[in-house]
Amino acid sequence: MNRTRVFPLLAGLAGALITLLVFSILFAAGLFERSAPAPSTAAAPAALGGSATTNAGRVYERAREGVVSVQARRRMVSSSPLQSPEGGGGTATGSGFVLDDEGYVVTNAHVVDGAREVTIRPGEEDDRIAAEVVGSDLDTDIALLKVSAADARELQSLPLADSSRVRVGDQVVAIGNPFRLDRTATAGIVSALGRPIEAPSGFSINDAIQTDAAINPGNSGGPLLDSGGRVIGVNSQIATGGGSNGNVGIGFAVPVNTVKRVVPDLKEDGEVSHSYMGVATTEVTPEAARELGLETQDGALLGSVTAGGPAAAAGLRARDVLLEVDGQRVARPDDVAAAIADDEPGDEVEITYQRGDDRRTATVRLEERPERAPQSR
């Protein structure tokens, strides 16, 4: 049976001549099995009317000047699980978008991970501009770049939407630089919301936007735009099946509200602090529910509890079933990370869980998340 796989959208090696006939060989993309506020939102431009095709063209004309290509020269083999070995020591390319008139540019963390030099290029005919990596967060796959004040005057920023208002079926346009084809636009719809994808750190990003707009290696870090030309997400990964590495109409973008949340920390500290419980969760299958004597399959089954971690210190054990975290009901494993997403290391959260026939409570003192997920994940 074919398995679905998820790829980051990084493309390009130093000196590689990308053609459509050999793209499956030359792009530098790592693969892995799929696992389980801030800058203010810009005033909303009016949604563009007309047919889907006409609308996509208008969105492109409105937004294309705010999209840049990103080139990262690597100083070493990247430790990111999303990078292929060939990515180290070479040059990788991705996409990005201009955040504001101060010269800040957003891209994916996996595009610039391990880079010794980063440049951006606004358009195919433009010169490359030196960019500083202000900060990077592998847990959300978001990185923040900055160009000089003089160069910033030549850039056009894109307005940000409120991604919590995005709905399945909304029309979207992706703009990026797949296979080094500058400012390529593709159109589609929002196919699903709240998808879990694996971050470069090995932890989960639980609220990704799924789209059928064609996105490919090189689109990493580029914007996913709504019908008003506002950014709703940062294109990050694609899923493939049957051994094909190309686009099959399943792409994932990190919601722009995540960008709004992490950018202030990246500006101030160059990194983002994430809370951590120290548990690996899985679904409550019918078999597990019967074995554990559960009436429903709601909750998150603890597959493992990190020794010495916050949950272990609070007395939780493998095979406990989490039912509530910090006052929020847990219906599935992804709800656990979502429940503590806004909590800080050092915060205490109340946990309701089931062990055998007993429903219990515990207080977990959250800690700083490690740089990489434990190998047991």
HURAJO-V933884 format. One record per residue. N is the residue number from 1. D_CENTER is the distance of its C-alpha to the mean C-alpha in Angstrom with 1 decimal. Layout:
{{N | D_CENTER} {N | D_CENTER}}
This chain:
{{1 | 27.6} {2 | 24.6} {3 | 21.3} {4 | 17.9} {5 | 15.7} {6 | 12.1} {7 | 11.7} {8 | 9.5} {9 | 10.9} {10 | 12.9} {11 | 16.5} {12 | 19.8} {13 | 22.2} {14 | 25.0} {15 | 27.9} {16 | 26.3} {17 | 27.9} {18 | 25.4} {19 | 27.2} {20 | 26.4} {21 | 28.8} {22 | 27.2} {23 | 23.5} {24 | 22.7} {25 | 24.4} {26 | 23.3} {27 | 19.6} {28 | 18.0} {29 | 15.2} {30 | 14.9} {31 | 14.9} {32 | 14.6} {33 | 15.7} {34 | 13.3} {35 | 13.8} {36 | 14.0} {37 | 17.5} {38 | 17.5} {39 | 18.1} {40 | 20.1} {41 | 19.2} {42 | 21.4} {43 | 24.3} {44 | 23.5} {45 | 25.1} {46 | 27.1} {47 | 25.6} {48 | 27.1} {49 | 29.7} {50 | 31.0} {51 | 29.9} {52 | 26.4} {53 | 27.3} {54 | 29.0} {55 | 26.2} {56 | 23.6} {57 | 26.0} {58 | 26.5} {59 | 22.8} {60 | 22.6} {61 | 25.7} {62 | 24.4} {63 | 21.0} {64 | 21.5} {65 | 23.0} {66 | 19.8} {67 | 17.8} {68 | 18.3} {69 | 18.0} {70 | 16.8} {71 | 18.9} {72 | 18.6} {73 | 21.6} {74 | 21.0} {75 | 23.5} {76 | 23.0} {77 | 21.3} {78 | 17.7} {79 | 17.3} {80 | 13.7} {81 | 13.9} {82 | 11.9} {83 | 14.6} {84 | 18.0} {85 | 21.1} {86 | 22.2} {87 | 19.4} {88 | 21.2} {89 | 24.0} {90 | 23.3} {91 | 21.5} {92 | 18.0} {93 | 17.0} {94 | 14.0} {95 | 13.7} {96 | 13.2} {97 | 14.8} {98 | 17.5} {99 | 16.8} {100 | 20.5} {101 | 24.0} {102 | 23.8} {103 | 22.0} {104 | 18.5} {105 | 15.8} {106 | 12.0} {107 | 10.1} {108 | 7.5} {109 | 8.8} {110 | 9.6} {111 | 11.7} {112 | 13.9} {113 | 14.0} {114 | 17.7} {115 | 18.9} {116 | 22.4} {117 | 22.4} {118 | 20.1} {119 | 21.4} {120 | 20.3} {121 | 22.4} {122 | 22.7} {123 | 24.6} {124 | 26.3} {125 | 29.6} {126 | 28.3} {127 | 28.6} {128 | 25.7} {129 | 25.0} {130 | 24.4} {131 | 21.3} {132 | 20.8} {133 | 17.6} {134 | 18.0} {135 | 15.3} {136 | 12.1} {137 | 9.9} {138 | 8.8} {139 | 8.1} {140 | 5.1} {141 | 4.7} {142 | 6.8} {143 | 10.4} {144 | 13.5} {145 | 16.4} {146 | 19.9} {147 | 22.9} {148 | 26.5} {149 | 28.2} {150 | 30.3} {151 | 27.5} {152 | 25.5} {153 | 28.5} {154 | 27.9} {155 | 24.3} {156 | 23.4} {157 | 20.6} {158 | 18.7} {159 | 19.0} {160 | 16.2} {161 | 16.5} {162 | 16.2} {163 | 13.4} {164 | 15.4} {165 | 18.0} {166 | 16.3} {167 | 18.2} {168 | 18.3} {169 | 20.4} {170 | 19.6} {171 | 20.0} {172 | 17.2} {173 | 17.3} {174 | 14.9} {175 | 16.3} {176 | 15.7} {177 | 17.6} {178 | 17.5} {179 | 20.1} {180 | 21.1} {181 | 22.3} {182 | 21.8} {183 | 20.5} {184 | 20.4} {185 | 19.9} {186 | 19.3} {187 | 19.7} {188 | 19.0} {189 | 18.1} {190 | 15.6} {191 | 16.3} {192 | 14.8} {193 | 12.9} {194 | 11.6} {195 | 10.4} {196 | 9.5} {197 | 7.4} {198 | 8.0} {199 | 6.4} {200 | 8.7} {201 | 10.9} {202 | 11.7} {203 | 10.8} {204 | 9.0} {205 | 6.2} {206 | 8.9} {207 | 8.6} {208 | 6.6} {209 | 9.1} {210 | 11.1} {211 | 13.3} {212 | 16.3} {213 | 16.3} {214 | 16.8} {215 | 14.0} {216 | 14.8} {217 | 14.5} {218 | 14.8} {219 | 12.6} {220 | 9.6} {221 | 9.0} {222 | 11.4} {223 | 11.8} {224 | 12.0} {225 | 15.3} {226 | 17.6} {227 | 21.3} {228 | 22.1} {229 | 20.1} {230 | 17.7} {231 | 14.0} {232 | 12.2} {233 | 8.6} {234 | 6.9} {235 | 7.4} {236 | 5.5} {237 | 7.6} {238 | 11.1} {239 | 13.4} {240 | 17.0} {241 | 20.2} {242 | 23.7} {243 | 23.0} {244 | 21.9} {245 | 19.1} {246 | 19.1} {247 | 17.4} {248 | 18.7} {249 | 17.3} {250 | 14.3} {251 | 11.0} {252 | 7.6} {253 | 5.8} {254 | 3.8} {255 | 7.5} {256 | 9.6} {257 | 11.3} {258 | 8.7} {259 | 9.5} {260 | 13.1} {261 | 13.0} {262 | 11.9} {263 | 13.7} {264 | 17.1} {265 | 16.7} {266 | 15.4} {267 | 18.5} {268 | 20.8} {269 | 20.0} {270 | 17.5} {271 | 15.4} {272 | 14.2} {273 | 16.2} {274 | 14.8} {275 | 17.4} {276 | 18.2} {277 | 20.7} {278 | 21.1} {279 | 21.0} {280 | 19.7} {281 | 19.9} {282 | 20.7} {283 | 22.2} {284 | 25.8} {285 | 27.4} {286 | 30.9} {287 | 32.4} {288 | 30.8} {289 | 31.9} {290 | 35.5} {291 | 35.6} {292 | 34.5} {293 | 36.7} {294 | 34.0} {295 | 34.9} {296 | 31.5} {297 | 28.2} {298 | 26.3} {299 | 24.6} {300 | 22.6} {301 | 24.7} {302 | 24.4} {303 | 24.3} {304 | 24.7} {305 | 25.1} {306 | 24.7} {307 | 28.1} {308 | 28.7} {309 | 25.5} {310 | 25.5} {311 | 25.9} {312 | 28.6} {313 | 30.4} {314 | 30.6} {315 | 32.2} {316 | 29.5} {317 | 29.9} {318 | 28.4} {319 | 29.3} {320 | 29.2} {321 | 27.5} {322 | 25.5} {323 | 26.6} {324 | 25.6} {325 | 23.4} {326 | 24.2} {327 | 26.1} {328 | 23.5} {329 | 24.3} {330 | 22.4} {331 | 22.6} {332 | 20.0} {333 | 18.1} {334 | 14.8} {335 | 17.0} {336 | 17.8} {337 | 14.6} {338 | 14.3} {339 | 17.9} {340 | 17.5} {341 | 14.3} {342 | 16.7} {343 | 19.3} {344 | 20.2} {345 | 21.5} {346 | 25.1} {347 | 24.8} {348 | 26.7} {349 | 25.6} {350 | 28.0} {351 | 27.3} {352 | 29.3} {353 | 29.5} {354 | 31.9} {355 | 33.8} {356 | 36.4} {357 | 38.5} {358 | 37.6} {359 | 35.1} {360 | 34.3} {361 | 32.5} {362 | 31.2} {363 | 29.9} {364 | 26.9} {365 | 26.5} {366 | 22.9} {367 | 22.3} {368 | 19.9} {369 | 17.1} {370 | 17.9} {371 | 16.0} {372 | 15.4} {373 | 15.6} {374 | 19.2} {375 | 20.3} {376 | 21.5} {377 | 18.1}}
